[in-house]
Amino acid sequence: MRQRVLPVALFSVLLPAITLARGWTPRDWSSIGTLQLRTTRAGEGEHWFPVWLVVVDDQVYIRLGTRAASRIEANATAPWVGVRVGSQQFERVKAVPAPEATGRVAEVIAGKYWSDVVVRHFSHPLTLRLVPAADEGQTP
């Protein structure tokens, strides 16, 4: 009996990490317009909001305005956020500040979104790379 319980328990722990890594496919999301981020604030709970996404070098990047950046800064689960993209939801995605990618991300956004001709003139204090927990060696 004990020999059967260990493999089942191990499988149930590893399956979410395997599924997360396998499901995170940035190349497939290049044509998707927005993803949704989940942050959590004390006293407020979970909050989902849409943001534009771009894929650069097979990595997902987002550029945040002042309001969204403040949500990230106040996120009680930092650096982890939830992400909904396409028909998938990921519970633990690391929001990694990527100031070195700001220029390139802005260029790709300008090429993808026609309305960026206006939006680019607003403040965008935070560019993030989104990295799923399994890629960080974490268990979701």
C-alpha positions as a LaTeX table, in Angstrom:
\begin{tabular}{lrrr}
\hline
Residue & $x$ (\AA) & $y$ (\AA) & $z$ (\AA) \\
\hline
Met1 & 0.00 & 0.00 & 0.00 \\
Arg2 & 2.74 & 2.45 & 0.95 \\
Gln3 & 4.51 & 1.80 & $-2.36$ \\
Arg4 & 1.42 & 2.97 & $-4.26$ \\
Val5 & 0.81 & 6.12 & $-2.22$ \\
Leu6 & 4.25 & 7.68 & $-2.83$ \\
Pro7 & 4.05 & 7.65 & $-6.66$ \\
Val8 & 0.51 & 9.04 & $-6.58$ \\
Ala9 & 1.50 & 11.79 & $-4.15$ \\
Leu10 & 4.61 & 12.66 & $-6.17$ \\
Phe11 & 2.58 & 12.76 & $-9.41$ \\
Ser12 & $-0.02$ & 15.09 & $-7.87$ \\
Val13 & 2.71 & 17.51 & $-6.77$ \\
Leu14 & 4.66 & 17.47 & $-10.05$ \\
Leu15 & 1.76 & 17.54 & $-12.51$ \\
Pro16 & 0.87 & 21.23 & $-11.99$ \\
Ala17 & 4.51 & 22.26 & $-12.58$ \\
Ile18 & 4.76 & 20.11 & $-15.71$ \\
Thr19 & 1.46 & 21.46 & $-17.04$ \\
Leu20 & 2.46 & 25.06 & $-16.35$ \\
Ala21 & 5.77 & 24.75 & $-18.18$ \\
Arg22 & 4.16 & 22.94 & $-21.11$ \\
Gly23 & 1.27 & 25.39 & $-21.38$ \\
Trp24 & 3.42 & 28.53 & $-21.37$ \\
Thr25 & 3.89 & 29.07 & $-25.11$ \\
Pro26 & 4.70 & 32.72 & $-25.88$ \\
Arg27 & 5.16 & 32.08 & $-29.61$ \\
Asp28 & 1.49 & 31.12 & $-29.82$ \\
Trp29 & 0.42 & 34.39 & $-28.20$ \\
Ser30 & 2.13 & 36.85 & $-30.57$ \\
Ser31 & $-1.16$ & 37.72 & $-32.26$ \\
Ile32 & $-3.20$ & 37.98 & $-29.03$ \\
Gly33 & $-4.00$ & 41.59 & $-28.15$ \\
Thr34 & $-4.24$ & 41.48 & $-24.37$ \\
Leu35 & $-3.68$ & 39.27 & $-21.39$ \\
Gln36 & $-5.11$ & 39.73 & $-17.93$ \\
Leu37 & $-3.01$ & 40.17 & $-14.81$ \\
Arg38 & $-4.15$ & 39.35 & $-11.29$ \\
Thr39 & $-2.78$ & 41.29 & $-8.35$ \\
Thr40 & $-3.86$ & 41.15 & $-4.73$ \\
Arg41 & $-3.99$ & 44.12 & $-2.39$ \\
Ala42 & $-4.53$ & 43.94 & 1.35 \\
Gly43 & $-8.17$ & 44.68 & 2.13 \\
Glu44 & $-9.13$ & 44.48 & $-1.54$ \\
Gly45 & $-8.47$ & 40.90 & $-2.57$ \\
Glu46 & $-7.83$ & 39.79 & $-6.13$ \\
His47 & $-8.10$ & 42.21 & $-9.02$ \\
Trp48 & $-7.82$ & 41.23 & $-12.71$ \\
Phe49 & $-7.02$ & 43.83 & $-15.36$ \\
Pro50 & $-6.13$ & 43.70 & $-19.06$ \\
Val51 & $-2.78$ & 44.81 & $-20.50$ \\
Trp52 & $-1.23$ & 44.70 & $-23.94$ \\
Leu53 & 1.34 & 41.99 & $-24.46$ \\
Val54 & 4.19 & 41.51 & $-26.87$ \\
Val55 & 6.47 & 38.57 & $-27.44$ \\
Val56 & 10.16 & 39.36 & $-27.90$ \\
Asp57 & 12.72 & 36.55 & $-28.22$ \\
Asp58 & 10.08 & 34.03 & $-27.11$ \\
Gln59 & 9.46 & 35.95 & $-23.87$ \\
Val60 & 6.24 & 37.71 & $-22.84$ \\
Tyr61 & 6.58 & 41.40 & $-22.02$ \\
Ile62 & 4.10 & 43.99 & $-20.85$ \\
Arg63 & 4.44 & 47.76 & $-20.53$ \\
Leu64 & 2.47 & 49.30 & $-17.69$ \\
Gly65 & 1.11 & 52.75 & $-17.17$ \\
Thr66 & 1.19 & 54.51 & $-13.82$ \\
Arg67 & $-2.03$ & 52.98 & $-12.46$ \\
Ala68 & $-1.14$ & 49.38 & $-13.39$ \\
Ala69 & 2.43 & 49.86 & $-12.15$ \\
Ser70 & 1.08 & 50.97 & $-8.77$ \\
Arg71 & $-1.01$ & 47.77 & $-8.61$ \\
Ile72 & 2.16 & 45.72 & $-9.18$ \\
Glu73 & 4.07 & 47.70 & $-6.54$ \\
Ala74 & 1.29 & 47.14 & $-3.97$ \\
Asn75 & 0.80 & 43.47 & $-4.88$ \\
Ala76 & 0.74 & 41.38 & $-1.69$ \\
Thr77 & 1.90 & 38.28 & $-3.60$ \\
Ala78 & 4.85 & 40.01 & $-5.30$ \\
Pro79 & 6.69 & 39.07 & $-7.37$ \\
Trp80 & 3.96 & 36.58 & $-8.31$ \\
Val81 & 0.89 & 37.48 & $-10.35$ \\
Gly82 & $-1.83$ & 35.47 & $-12.02$ \\
Val83 & $-2.08$ & 35.55 & $-15.81$ \\
Arg84 & $-4.89$ & 34.73 & $-18.20$ \\
Val85 & $-3.86$ & 34.54 & $-21.82$ \\
Gly86 & $-5.89$ & 33.02 & $-24.61$ \\
Ser87 & $-7.94$ & 30.27 & $-23.01$ \\
Gln88 & $-5.33$ & 29.52 & $-20.33$ \\
Gln89 & $-4.84$ & 30.68 & $-16.77$ \\
Phe90 & $-1.56$ & 30.55 & $-14.88$ \\
Glu91 & $-1.64$ & 30.93 & $-11.12$ \\
Arg92 & 2.01 & 31.81 & $-10.39$ \\
Val93 & 3.87 & 33.92 & $-12.90$ \\
Lys94 & 6.84 & 35.98 & $-11.84$ \\
Ala95 & 6.63 & 39.64 & $-12.86$ \\
Val96 & 10.28 & 40.54 & $-13.48$ \\
Pro97 & 11.18 & 44.21 & $-14.00$ \\
Ala98 & 12.95 & 44.49 & $-17.37$ \\
Pro99 & 14.26 & 48.06 & $-17.74$ \\
Glu100 & 16.84 & 46.82 & $-20.27$ \\
Ala101 & 14.01 & 45.78 & $-22.60$ \\
Thr102 & 11.99 & 49.01 & $-22.38$ \\
Gly103 & 13.09 & 50.39 & $-25.76$ \\
Arg104 & 12.67 & 47.14 & $-27.67$ \\
Val105 & 9.28 & 46.43 & $-26.06$ \\
Ala106 & 8.10 & 49.96 & $-26.95$ \\
Glu107 & 9.15 & 49.38 & $-30.59$ \\
Val108 & 7.29 & 46.07 & $-30.81$ \\
Ile109 & 4.20 & 47.57 & $-29.16$ \\
Ala110 & 4.27 & 50.47 & $-31.65$ \\
Gly111 & 4.32 & 47.97 & $-34.52$ \\
Lys112 & 1.55 & 45.80 & $-33.11$ \\
Tyr113 & $-0.99$ & 48.30 & $-31.75$ \\
Trp114 & $-2.11$ & 51.16 & $-34.01$ \\
Ser115 & $-3.46$ & 53.12 & $-31.02$ \\
Asp116 & 0.04 & 53.28 & $-29.53$ \\
Val117 & 0.51 & 56.36 & $-31.70$ \\
Val118 & $-1.37$ & 58.14 & $-28.87$ \\
Val119 & $-0.78$ & 55.81 & $-25.90$ \\
Arg120 & 3.02 & 56.03 & $-26.16$ \\
His121 & 2.83 & 59.65 & $-25.00$ \\
Phe122 & 1.50 & 58.63 & $-21.58$ \\
Ser123 & 3.81 & 57.59 & $-18.75$ \\
His124 & 4.87 & 53.92 & $-18.77$ \\
Pro125 & 7.12 & 53.56 & $-15.72$ \\
Leu126 & 7.31 & 49.77 & $-15.71$ \\
Thr127 & 8.19 & 47.13 & $-18.30$ \\
Leu128 & 7.88 & 43.54 & $-17.08$ \\
Arg129 & 8.93 & 40.15 & $-18.40$ \\
Leu130 & 6.50 & 37.43 & $-17.34$ \\
Val131 & 8.08 & 34.13 & $-16.34$ \\
Pro132 & 6.03 & 31.10 & $-15.21$ \\
Ala133 & 6.92 & 29.55 & $-11.87$ \\
Ala134 & 8.04 & 26.22 & $-13.36$ \\
Asp135 & 10.69 & 28.02 & $-15.43$ \\
Glu136 & 12.04 & 29.50 & $-12.21$ \\
Gly137 & 12.45 & 26.07 & $-10.65$ \\
Gln138 & 9.48 & 26.71 & $-8.37$ \\
Thr139 & 6.45 & 24.55 & $-7.81$ \\
Pro140 & 3.23 & 26.42 & $-8.51$ \\
\hline
\end{tabular}
